């Protein structure tokens, strides 16, 4: 295993999984006997050797570069997606027998398959070929005033080409590496914000599903912020809620950890998916970011308009600041501005870039009036 960062913290977040390469032993535990029998039948037809262990409850198979692709082709063809997710495996390099500590690395068969195809992602994380682009968040009433900068993860391939965050996080999720990617992304955001001397508020994304226990998983992040000398009140953590529906109790625990440490909290992508008004009551955020899908052409869609107006109205009465994301036209800007949105963000103002922009244009009715 490879360590991401030294010091006390969460070993799950700070340790990269071992590459699936060379010769090794795969131990497989099945959710039901039917799944085991299906795979044994397929392995027999493909003439792949295996051994049954633990009263026929565990399958042991030796894999190497010559047969691993064939093995993966067999299991993906014969097992359902549910079976792939519920079957548990442990990969041991060479023919080493597993020790007690090795069982913390047990993962799903589905994650094993994805991990075997994610050598490029492991290299990016191990070599920290990551950076951040920053997109400004500006005042709705005066878009030339920058309120904060959102840190957006980017990766580099071995030729220096940018890799989108969507590809990184999707593959990390499939390969069971979301803990490591999310933790490292937070560190990179802090490092780059410090390097560029950002004085405005820094918005950093995090996924609650990547935090097992905030007291250990988030210790590395808090340490990095303190060492960088960034005031905690200048850091806003954006909740990227990918779990459907969200685990409210887990979210509350994380929010309390951040808030007690003096950080601010934003609910990201609010108004779509599983976002609901109950999250406002339960989590008491400092900011709500209205999702770009809600904002897009809001001035032309009466359904979106009514929903967005009510969210803005509720947030205003609860003294929660609002950020309208995805602003791409003057009409959208004028609409959210006239309905009381506090801040805006989007390609109309500036695209994500590094180094972060220092100035933004003055847009909207006031600017047009002056130019006239």
C-alpha positions in Angstrom: 0.0 0.0 0.0 1.0 3.6 -0.6 0.6 6.4 1.9 -0.8 9.6 0.6 0.1 11.7 3.7 2.0 11.1 6.9 0.7 11.7 10.3 -2.3 10.8 12.4 -5.5 10.4 10.5 -7.7 8.0 8.7 -5.7 5.1 7.2 -8.6 4.4 4.8 -8.5 7.9 3.4 -4.7 8.2 3.4 -3.8 4.8 1.9 -4.0 3.9 -1.7 -5.0 0.4 -2.7 -2.4 -2.0 -4.2 -2.4 -2.2 -8.0 -3.8 -5.3 -9.5 -0.7 -6.3 -11.4 1.6 -9.2 -11.8 0.8 -12.6 -10.2 -1.5 -12.8 -7.3 -4.1 -14.7 -5.4 -7.8 -13.7 -5.4 -10.0 -14.9 -2.5 -13.7 -14.7 -3.2 -16.7 -14.9 -0.8 -20.2 -15.2 -2.4 -23.5 -13.8 -1.1 -25.3 -17.1 -2.0 -24.3 -20.6 -3.1 -26.1 -20.1 -6.5 -23.5 -17.4 -7.4 -20.6 -19.6 -6.4 -21.9 -22.5 -8.5 -22.4 -20.2 -11.5 -18.8 -19.1 -11.4 -17.4 -22.6 -10.8 -19.2 -23.8 -13.9 -17.8 -20.9 -16.0 -14.3 -21.4 -14.6 -14.4 -25.1 -15.4 -15.4 -24.4 -19.0 -12.6 -21.9 -19.4 -10.1 -24.3 -17.8 -9.1 -21.8 -15.1 -7.8 -23.5 -11.9 -9.4 -22.7 -8.6 -9.6 -24.1 -5.0 -12.5 -24.2 -2.6 -11.7 -23.2 1.0 -13.6 -22.8 4.4 -16.2 -25.6 3.9 -16.8 -24.5 0.3 -17.6 -20.9 1.2 -14.5 -19.3 -0.2 -13.0 -19.6 -3.7 -9.3 -19.2 -4.2 -7.9 -18.5 -7.7 -4.3 -17.7 -8.9 -4.3 -14.9 -11.4 -1.5 -13.4 -13.6 -1.2 -11.1 -16.6 -2.0 -14.0 -18.9 -5.4 -15.0 -17.4 -6.8 -12.0 -15.5 -8.5 -10.5 -18.6 -10.1 -13.8 -19.4 -11.2 -14.1 -15.7 -12.8 -10.7 -15.7 -14.5 -11.4 -19.0 -16.0 -14.6 -17.5 -17.4 -13.0 -14.3 -18.8 -9.9 -16.0 -20.6 -12.2 -18.5 -22.0 -14.7 -16.0 -22.8 -12.7 -12.9 -25.4 -9.9 -12.5 -24.5 -6.4 -11.5 -26.1 -7.1 -8.0 -23.9 -10.3 -7.7 -20.8 -8.3 -8.6 -21.6 -5.7 -6.0 -22.4 -8.2 -3.2 -19.6 -10.7 -3.8 -16.6 -9.8 -1.6 -12.9 -10.3 -2.6 -9.4 -9.9 -1.3 -6.4 -9.6 -3.6 -3.0 -10.8 -2.3 0.2 -10.2 -4.3 2.0 -13.3 -5.4 0.7 -16.3 -3.4 0.9 -14.7 0.1 -1.5 -16.0 2.7 -3.8 -13.3 4.1 -3.1 -12.0 7.6 -5.8 -10.5 9.9 -4.8 -6.9 9.0 -5.3 -7.7 5.3 -9.0 -8.2 5.7 -9.5 -4.4 6.1 -8.8 -4.4 2.3 -11.8 -6.7 1.4 -13.8 -5.0 -1.3 -16.6 -5.9 -3.7 -15.9 -7.9 -6.9 -17.3 -5.0 -8.8 -14.7 -2.7 -7.3 -11.9 -5.2 -8.0 -12.8 -5.2 -11.6 -12.8 -1.4 -11.8 -9.6 -1.2 -9.8 -7.9 -3.6 -12.3 -8.8 -1.1 -15.0 -7.7 2.0 -13.0 -4.0 1.9 -13.1 -4.0 5.4 -14.6 -6.0 6.7 -11.6 -3.7 5.1 -9.1 -0.7 6.6 -10.8 -2.3 10.1 -10.8 -3.0 9.8 -7.0 0.4 8.3 -6.1 2.2 11.0 -8.1 -0.3 13.7 -7.1 -0.8 14.8 -10.7 -3.6 17.0 -9.6 -4.4 20.6 -9.5 -7.4 23.0 -9.0 -9.0 25.4 -11.3 -10.9 28.2 -9.6 -14.2 29.7 -10.5 -15.2 33.0 -8.9 -18.4 33.5 -6.9 -19.5 37.2 -7.2 -22.1 39.5 -5.7 -25.3 39.5 -7.6 -25.8 43.2 -7.3 -22.2 43.9 -8.5 -20.6 41.2 -10.5 -17.2 43.0 -10.5 -16.9 42.2 -6.7 -15.6 38.7 -6.0 -16.9 37.1 -2.9 -15.2 33.7 -3.1 -13.4 31.2 -5.3 -14.6 27.6 -5.8 -11.8 25.0 -6.0 -12.5 22.5 -8.8 -10.3 19.4 -9.1 -8.5 18.6 -12.3 -6.0 15.8 -13.1 -3.2 15.3 -15.6 -2.4 12.3 -17.7 1.2 11.2 -18.3 1.4 13.6 -21.2 0.2 16.6 -19.2 -3.3 16.7 -20.7 -6.2 17.7 -18.4 -8.5 15.0 -17.1 -12.0 16.1 -16.1 -13.2 15.7 -12.5 -16.2 13.7 -13.7 -14.0 10.9 -15.1 -11.8 10.9 -11.9 -14.7 10.7 -9.4 -16.7 8.2 -11.5 -13.8 5.8 -11.8 -12.9 6.4 -8.1 -16.5 5.5 -7.1 -16.5 2.3 -9.2 -13.1 1.2 -7.9 -13.8 1.9 -4.2 -11.3 4.8 -4.1 -13.7 7.7 -3.4 -12.3 8.1 0.2 -8.7 8.6 -1.1 -9.7 10.9 -4.0 -12.0 13.1 -1.9 -9.4 13.5 0.8 -6.6 14.3 -1.6 -8.8 16.7 -3.5 -9.4 18.7 -0.3 -5.6 18.9 0.3 -4.9 20.0 -3.3 -7.6 22.7 -3.0 -5.9 24.1 0.2 -2.4 23.8 -1.3 -3.4 25.6 -4.5 -5.4 28.3 -2.8 -2.4 29.0 -0.6 0.0 29.0 -3.5 -2.1 31.6 -5.4 -2.6 33.7 -2.3 -6.4 33.7 -2.4 -7.8 36.1 0.1 -11.5 35.7 -0.6 -13.5 32.8 0.8 -12.5 29.4 -0.5 -15.2 27.0 -1.4 -14.1 23.3 -1.2 -16.3 20.4 -2.3 -16.6 17.2 -0.3 -18.7 14.1 -0.4 -20.2 12.9 2.8 -20.0 9.3 1.5 -16.2 9.7 1.5 -16.2 10.5 5.2 -16.4 7.5 7.5 -15.9 9.3 10.7 -15.2 13.1 10.7 -13.0 13.0 13.8 -10.5 10.8 11.9 -11.3 11.3 8.1 -11.3 15.1 8.3 -8.3 15.6 10.6 -5.9 15.7 7.7 -8.0 18.5 6.1 -8.2 20.6 9.2 -4.4 20.2 9.8 -3.6 21.3 6.3 -5.8 24.4 6.6 -4.2 25.3 10.0 -0.7 24.8 8.7 -1.5 27.0 5.7 -2.6 29.8 8.0 -6.0 30.1 6.4 -8.7 31.5 8.8 -11.4 28.8 9.3 -14.1 31.4 8.7 -12.7 31.9 5.2 -13.3 28.3 4.2 -16.7 27.1 3.0 -17.3 23.3 2.6 -19.8 22.4 -0.1 -21.8 19.2 0.5 -21.8 17.1 -2.7 -24.5 14.7 -1.7 -24.2 11.7 -4.0 -26.0 9.2 -1.8 -29.6 8.7 -2.6 -31.4 9.4 -0.4 -28.8 11.1 1.9 -28.0 9.7 5.3 -29.2 12.7 7.4 -27.7 11.6 10.7 -24.3 11.1 9.0 -24.6 14.5 7.3 -25.5 16.2 10.6 -22.4 14.7 12.3 -20.1 16.0 9.6 -21.7 19.4 9.6 -21.3 19.8 13.3 -17.7 18.8 13.1 -17.0 21.5 10.5 -19.1 24.2 12.2 -17.6 23.6 15.6 -14.2 24.0 14.0 -15.3 27.4 12.7 -15.8 26.6 9.0 -18.9 27.6 6.9 -21.2 25.2 5.1 -23.0 25.2 1.8 -25.5 22.9 0.3 -24.5 22.3 -3.3 -26.7 21.6 -6.3 -29.8 22.4 -4.3 -33.2 22.0 -6.0 -32.5 18.8 -8.0 -32.3 15.1 -7.4 -32.8 14.2 -3.7 -32.3 17.7 -2.4 -35.2 18.7 -0.2 -36.3 21.4 2.2 -35.8 19.2 5.2 -32.1 19.4 4.6 -32.2 23.1 5.4 -33.9 22.4 8.7 -31.7 19.5 9.7 -28.3 20.9 8.6 -28.7 24.7 9.1 -26.3 25.7 6.3 -24.7 29.1 5.8 -25.2 29.0 2.0 -27.5 27.3 -0.5 -26.2 26.9 -4.0 -29.1 26.7 -6.5 -28.3 24.0 -9.1 -27.6 25.1 -12.7 -30.4 22.8 -14.0 -32.8 24.9 -12.0 -31.3 28.2 -13.1 -30.9 27.4 -16.8 -33.6 29.4 -18.7 -35.4 30.1 -15.4 -36.8 33.3 -16.9 -38.6 31.3 -19.5 -39.9 28.4 -17.5 -42.8 29.1 -15.0 -42.3 25.8 -13.1 -38.6 26.5 -12.5 -39.4 30.1 -11.7 -41.9 29.3 -9.0 -39.7 26.7 -7.4 -36.6 29.0 -7.4 -38.6 32.0 -6.1 -39.8 29.9 -3.1 -36.3 28.6 -2.3 -34.9 32.2 -2.4 -37.8 33.4 -0.3 -37.3 30.7 2.4 -33.5 31.2 2.4 -33.9 34.9 2.9 -36.3 34.5 5.8 -33.9 32.1 7.4 -30.9 34.4 6.8 -29.2 31.8 4.6 -27.1 33.3 1.8 -28.0 32.1 -1.7 -25.7 31.4 -4.7 -27.2 30.9 -8.2 -25.0 28.5 -10.1 -24.7 28.1 -13.9 -25.4 31.7 -14.9 -24.8 31.8 -18.7 -27.0 34.7 -19.9 -27.8 38.2 -18.9 -31.5 37.2 -18.7 -30.7 34.6 -16.0 -28.6 37.0 -14.1 -31.2 39.7 -14.1 -33.9 37.2 -13.1 -32.1 35.9 -10.0 -30.8 39.4 -9.1 -34.4 40.8 -9.1 -35.5 37.9 -6.9 -32.9 38.5 -4.2 -30.1 36.0 -4.9 -27.0 37.1 -2.9 -24.3 35.7 -5.2 -24.0 34.3 -8.7 -21.5 32.0 -10.4 -21.2 30.8 -14.0 -19.6 31.0 -17.4 -21.2 34.5 -18.0 -18.9 35.8 -15.2 -15.9 33.5 -15.6 -14.9 29.9 -16.4 -12.8 27.8 -14.0 -9.2 28.7 -14.6 -5.8 28.7 -12.9 -4.4 31.0 -11.7 -7.7 32.4 -10.4 -9.1 35.6 -11.9 -8.4 38.7 -10.0 -11.1 40.8 -11.6 -14.6 40.1 -13.1 -16.8 42.2 -15.4 -19.6 44.4 -14.2 -22.7 42.9 -15.8 -26.4 43.5 -15.9 -28.7 46.5 -15.9 -26.4 48.9 -14.1 -23.5 48.2 -16.4 -25.7 48.5 -19.5 -27.1 51.8 -18.1 -23.6 53.2 -17.6 -22.4 52.2 -21.1 -25.5 53.7 -22.6 
